[in-house]
Amino acid sequence: MKTIGAFGSNAEQIAAMLNAWQLPCTVENPATIATVESLPEVLVLRAETAVAAVAAVESFRRLGYGGKVVVLSEELLLERETAHLLMIGADYALTSTASPELFQATIFAAARVYEAALAKVYSVGDLIINTETQQALVKGKVLPLRPTPYNLLVLLVRYRHKALSRVEILQQLRPTKHRNIQDRLVDVLVSRIRKALSDAGCMNVSVRTVPRHGYQLEVN
């Protein structure tokens, strides 16, 4: 992992703490952020309130930030507030009263998960994806997928432990600005992935529809 970024109230304090733990951390200033691609792989968002934390997470995810987000709230987070933060794109949510040990362990966990997400080869059931060659294979047979459905399949594999909403999928793929076309396109892409898996005889990997939400990769 290259570095961690601290953002929000008392960001300097967070950065000092992480650097003392030999975890390289920089303070991120919103005025100097050129693109989300320039941001570190893990962001610690410190907010004074749960409402401010929600706004910060939504802002970064809306911009297309794909790294791990750790929320540190100075206000005590209720269970429903924590659940909401996780639903909108936070990966971890803690209050500032959390012990240093728990905070440190959370940062390490976020880094491990991010690095795993960048793995070059994924093996899920009969499905193997090689992101270096940009090929998806089932039982040695290359799936005839064009770049966009292939990228969606990679996305579903990376986040297979949760259901992805259409909004989350579109934030990653960003195929068009027209929302009505976008929603339909996600369905079409999933249909192509399902057909490719079926034609290749893949019996233990499928794409499950989550009603009124989106899709999730399912491994039988």
Wavefront OBJ file of the C-alpha trace (Angstrom):
o trace
v 0.000 0.000 0.000
v 1.405 3.392 -0.981
v -0.213 5.555 1.680
v -3.272 6.411 3.756
v -5.070 9.733 3.568
v -6.608 11.602 6.503
v -9.462 13.966 5.688
v -11.705 16.239 7.750
v -11.583 17.568 11.295
v -8.363 16.845 13.220
v -6.869 15.181 10.159
v -3.379 16.222 11.260
v -3.839 14.360 14.552
v -4.934 11.203 12.732
v -1.984 11.411 10.341
v 0.473 11.851 13.217
v -0.971 8.822 15.004
v -0.787 6.584 11.935
v 2.732 7.701 11.032
v 3.806 6.897 14.599
v 2.540 3.363 13.938
v 4.714 3.183 10.817
v 1.624 3.516 8.615
v 2.442 6.206 6.006
v -0.319 8.812 6.111
v -0.816 12.182 4.446
v -3.322 14.930 5.208
v -5.725 15.422 2.299
v -6.872 18.970 1.608
v -10.062 19.148 -0.527
v -8.753 22.297 -2.187
v -5.705 20.480 -3.557
v -7.337 17.217 -4.672
v -6.965 17.124 -8.453
v -8.746 13.829 -9.200
v -9.950 10.871 -7.150
v -7.314 8.777 -8.952
v -4.650 10.817 -7.140
v -6.034 9.901 -3.710
v -4.484 7.217 -1.482
v -5.867 3.680 -1.417
v -7.362 4.126 2.069
v -9.097 7.272 3.327
v -9.824 8.029 6.966
v -12.726 10.494 7.043
v -12.998 12.217 10.392
v -16.299 14.024 10.928
v -17.830 15.879 13.835
v -21.295 14.408 13.314
v -22.932 11.424 11.645
v -24.591 13.777 9.154
v -21.217 15.238 8.170
v -19.801 11.718 7.811
v -22.638 10.726 5.469
v -22.077 13.828 3.331
v -18.336 13.143 3.068
v -18.773 9.473 2.112
v -21.430 10.306 -0.480
v -19.232 13.021 -1.966
v -16.187 10.776 -2.430
v -18.207 7.854 -3.819
v -20.107 10.171 -6.164
v -16.772 11.321 -7.559
v -15.891 7.690 -8.267
v -13.388 7.055 -5.465
v -12.806 3.298 -5.394
v -10.537 2.905 -2.381
v -11.412 1.925 1.153
v -13.175 4.470 3.371
v -12.846 4.404 7.154
v -15.216 6.788 8.949
v -14.180 8.140 12.336
v -17.039 10.101 13.904
v -16.626 12.380 16.899
v -20.344 11.928 17.559
v -21.493 8.581 18.954
v -22.836 6.522 16.069
v -26.147 4.790 16.565
v -26.556 1.357 15.022
v -28.835 2.691 12.274
v -26.331 5.465 11.472
v -23.503 2.950 11.208
v -25.642 0.745 8.957
v -26.487 3.727 6.749
v -22.827 4.702 6.392
v -21.941 1.166 5.330
v -24.834 1.082 2.863
v -23.781 4.299 1.084
v -20.137 3.357 0.652
v -18.167 3.442 3.905
v -16.207 0.257 4.514
v -15.728 0.762 8.256
v -17.326 3.165 10.749
v -16.000 3.926 14.225
v -16.450 6.627 16.828
v -13.476 8.680 17.979
v -13.756 7.007 21.388
v -12.687 3.675 19.895
v -9.480 2.326 21.396
v -6.221 2.929 19.533
v -5.899 -0.845 19.165
v -9.268 -1.128 17.415
v -8.528 1.854 15.174
v -5.140 0.451 14.208
v -6.612 -2.994 13.489
v -9.325 -1.389 11.327
v -6.734 0.455 9.228
v -4.744 -2.738 8.731
v -7.929 -4.579 7.734
v -8.847 -1.877 5.206
v -5.369 -2.049 3.669
v -5.476 -5.847 3.398
v -8.899 -5.829 1.766
v -7.853 -3.168 -0.746
v -4.686 -5.015 -1.706
v -6.667 -8.237 -2.137
v -9.068 -6.392 -4.429
v -6.148 -5.572 -6.712
v -5.155 -9.203 -7.151
v -4.362 -10.072 -10.748
v -6.088 -13.453 -10.717
v -9.432 -14.375 -9.153
v -10.653 -17.937 -8.828
v -14.323 -18.372 -7.920
v -15.864 -21.785 -8.487
v -15.332 -22.725 -12.144
v -14.633 -19.093 -13.016
v -11.101 -17.732 -13.312
v -10.428 -14.073 -14.102
v -6.997 -12.842 -15.106
v -7.036 -9.047 -14.937
v -3.580 -8.838 -16.490
v -4.702 -10.533 -19.723
v -8.272 -9.251 -19.241
v -9.749 -12.701 -19.748
v -12.488 -14.593 -17.955
v -12.275 -18.359 -18.257
v -14.536 -21.274 -17.358
v -12.950 -24.728 -17.470
v -10.162 -23.321 -19.625
v -12.540 -21.721 -22.125
v -12.329 -17.935 -22.607
v -15.697 -16.213 -22.208
v -16.516 -14.058 -25.280
v -17.195 -10.867 -23.331
v -16.665 -7.347 -24.609
v -14.829 -4.880 -22.323
v -17.882 -3.426 -20.541
v -19.550 -6.717 -19.515
v -16.093 -8.081 -18.649
v -15.445 -5.088 -16.375
v -18.824 -5.628 -14.713
v -17.995 -9.297 -14.129
v -14.694 -8.307 -12.504
v -16.576 -5.817 -10.327
v -19.086 -8.471 -9.238
v -16.276 -10.885 -8.421
v -14.345 -8.315 -6.393
v -17.414 -7.398 -4.345
v -19.012 -10.844 -4.332
v -19.637 -10.741 -0.595
v -22.253 -8.017 -0.973
v -25.019 -6.970 -3.345
v -24.117 -4.057 -5.612
v -26.790 -1.505 -6.383
v -27.250 -0.210 -9.902
v -25.939 3.144 -8.700
v -22.735 1.551 -7.394
v -22.276 -0.344 -10.653
v -22.826 2.768 -12.747
v -20.402 4.774 -10.625
v -17.721 2.287 -11.616
v -18.661 1.763 -15.269
v -20.009 5.250 -16.082
v -21.175 4.230 -19.574
v -23.491 7.187 -20.279
v -25.008 10.241 -18.623
v -28.594 9.287 -19.446
v -30.072 7.586 -16.376
v -32.862 5.707 -18.192
v -30.319 4.245 -20.600
v -27.961 3.449 -17.731
v -30.479 1.355 -15.804
v -31.389 -0.643 -18.878
v -27.738 -1.082 -19.838
v -26.855 -2.682 -16.495
v -29.596 -5.264 -17.068
v -28.330 -5.938 -20.594
v -24.747 -6.365 -19.386
v -25.837 -8.816 -16.687
v -27.817 -10.743 -19.287
v -24.701 -11.078 -21.446
v -22.652 -12.271 -18.489
v -25.274 -14.862 -17.589
v -25.388 -16.138 -21.169
v -21.593 -16.397 -21.368
v -21.434 -18.348 -18.096
v -24.269 -20.644 -19.163
v -22.835 -21.294 -22.631
v -19.492 -22.203 -21.060
v -21.170 -24.734 -18.764
v -20.449 -22.867 -15.549
v -22.688 -24.559 -12.984
v -21.506 -23.069 -9.697
v -21.248 -19.331 -10.429
v -24.216 -17.126 -11.294
v -25.414 -13.531 -11.042
v -28.306 -13.159 -8.642
v -30.889 -10.403 -8.979
v -31.523 -8.546 -5.718
v -35.049 -7.092 -6.070
v -35.258 -3.282 -6.039
v -31.504 -3.047 -5.484
v -29.119 -4.596 -7.986
v -27.023 -7.703 -8.449
v -24.667 -10.021 -6.579
v -22.352 -12.791 -7.707
v -23.450 -16.106 -6.242
v -21.208 -19.128 -5.775
v -22.985 -22.449 -5.253
l 1 2 3 4 5 6 7 8 9 10 11 12 13 14 15 16 17 18 19 20 21 22 23 24 25 26 27 28 29 30 31 32 33 34 35 36 37 38 39 40 41 42 43 44 45 46 47 48 49 50 51 52 53 54 55 56 57 58 59 60 61 62 63 64 65 66 67 68 69 70 71 72 73 74 75 76 77 78 79 80 81 82 83 84 85 86 87 88 89 90 91 92 93 94 95 96 97 98 99 100 101 102 103 104 105 106 107 108 109 110 111 112 113 114 115 116 117 118 119 120 121 122 123 124 125 126 127 128 129 130 131 132 133 134 135 136 137 138 139 140 141 142 143 144 145 146 147 148 149 150 151 152 153 154 155 156 157 158 159 160 161 162 163 164 165 166 167 168 169 170 171 172 173 174 175 176 177 178 179 180 181 182 183 184 185 186 187 188 189 190 191 192 193 194 195 196 197 198 199 200 201 202 203 204 205 206 207 208 209 210 211 212 213 214 215 216 217 218 219 220
